[in-house]
């Protein structure tokens, strides 16, 4: 039962992650932050310290996005596992 409870929690977290990823506000804000950081990095007039700061920000931003996507994928796997045990 503990394994099933863990799978249910993972499935629920996956659903929440999907809701975040599908949210229009999240998508708009994400795109703006990403674009602003990239613009700062690629602008030849940006001082080196600002470019370095923007690179770090972009790395962190993309790590966060990957983690949210990972939660979603884990939720999908948990859902599949729960469905396979239900049909057994």
C-alpha positions in Angstrom: 0.0 0.0 0.0 2.9 2.4 0.7 4.1 2.0 -2.9 0.7 2.7 -4.2 0.4 5.8 -2.0 3.8 7.0 -3.3 2.6 6.4 -6.9 -0.6 8.4 -6.2 1.4 11.3 -4.8 3.7 11.2 -7.9 0.7 11.1 -10.2 -0.9 14.1 -8.4 2.4 16.0 -8.6 2.5 15.2 -12.3 -1.0 16.6 -12.8 0.0 19.8 -10.9 3.2 20.2 -13.0 1.1 19.8 -16.2 -1.3 22.5 -15.0 1.7 24.8 -14.4 3.2 24.1 -17.8 -0.1 24.6 -19.6 -0.9 27.8 -17.8 -0.8 30.8 -20.3 0.6 33.2 -17.7 3.4 30.8 -16.9 4.2 30.4 -20.6 4.2 34.1 -21.2 6.3 35.0 -18.2 8.7 32.2 -19.0 9.1 33.3 -22.6 9.8 36.9 -21.6 12.4 36.0 -19.0 14.1 33.6 -21.4 14.1 36.2 -24.2 15.4 39.0 -21.9 18.2 36.9 -20.6 19.2 35.8 -24.1 19.1 39.4 -25.4 21.4 40.4 -22.6 23.8 37.6 -23.4 23.9 38.3 -27.1 24.0 42.1 -27.0 27.5 43.0 -27.8 27.3 46.1 -25.7 26.5 44.3 -22.4 29.3 44.4 -19.9 31.0 41.1 -19.2 29.7 40.9 -15.6 26.1 41.4 -16.7 26.6 38.7 -19.4 27.9 36.3 -16.8 24.9 37.1 -14.5 22.5 36.6 -17.4 24.1 33.2 -18.2 23.7 32.1 -14.7 20.1 33.2 -14.6 19.4 31.4 -17.8 21.0 28.2 -16.5 18.9 28.4 -13.3 15.7 29.2 -15.2 16.2 26.2 -17.5 17.0 23.9 -14.6 13.7 24.9 -13.0 11.9 24.2 -16.2 13.5 20.8 -16.5 12.5 19.9 -13.0 8.9 20.8 -13.6 9.0 18.7 -16.8 10.6 15.9 -14.8 7.8 16.0 -12.3 5.3 15.8 -15.1 7.1 12.8 -16.6 7.3 11.1 -13.3 3.6 11.6 -12.9 3.0 10.0 -16.3 5.0 7.0 -15.3 3.2 6.7 -11.9 -0.1 6.9 -13.7 0.9 4.1 -16.1 2.1 2.0 -13.1 -1.1 2.5 -11.2 -3.2 1.6 -14.3 -1.1 -1.6 -14.9 -1.7 -2.7 -11.2 -5.4 -1.9 -11.5 -5.8 -4.1 -14.5 -3.8 -7.0 -13.0 
